[in-house]
Amino acid sequence: MKRYDAQAGRFSNRALLAFTQAGLPQTLSSRPRADGKPAEILLYDEIGFWGVTAKDFAGQLAQVGPGPINLRINSPGGDVFDGLAIYSSLKQHDGAVNVIIDGLAASAASYIALAGDTVSIAPNAFMMIHNAWGLVIGNKADMTATAGVMSKIDGQMAALYSGKTGQSAEDISALMDAETWFTAQEAIDAGLADIIVNDDRNISPSAKIDMAPDKDVLALAAEMALCSRRRMARLAEAENAL
């Protein structure tokens, strides 16, 4: 477990701009249950106002209804309170929750992942935990009061990580202070995840006959590219305004 010290690695607008270049759709989507399989929810965005709010997520949970769900995560995190509300809604869901970290579960997304009854992580995926941060304007009393509130928030998050990993809150707090990045194996070793996803496809010969993309796949790819371009433009605009 090593701290990633590069300033560009922190979640400024510039870092988020790089994140969007992966071509991920700015969306929260779900797939209903079919053929006895769990429903699937994709959380592939920031958490909060610029991405997926707790209200958005609660709507998706209501849409898929009671029963098992697979929650797939690739998110840099975001608003701490939206994250906590999403975590609570998953813990209260009537059915098993299986979390799969496809690429990144950082900041608020890292403790959302802990709401799963099982937490799987792709071999090349990452998790990151850190202390809450934000901005405050005011006098020294305002600064001191804000520091006190943020300490309480950090304590709540440390308790969530501690409950999952079995590590002490003090040890977890030290990892949060250092802004710690975990590879898949390090996440397993730390107790944040339960299993590394087996990415062997083992496609049978009969399944290889028709490998041409269908129209639905092409339409989804086009939608993803469009969403990515729009999001990149918005974040570039914000970066230039700084």
Buried (B, 14 or more C-beta within 10 A) or exposed (E): BEEEEEEEBEBBBBBBBBBBEEEBBBBBBBBEBEEEEBBBBBBBBBBBEBBBBBEBBBEBBEEBEEEBBBBBBBBBBBBBEBBBBBBEBBEEBEBEBBBBBBBBBBBBBBBBBBBBBEBBBBEEBBBBBBBBEEEEEEEEEEEEEBEEEBEEBBEEBBEBBBEBBEBEBEBBBEBBEBBBBBBBEBBBEBBBBBEBBEEEEEEEEEEEEEEEEEEEEEEEEEEBEEBBEEBBEBBBEBBEEE
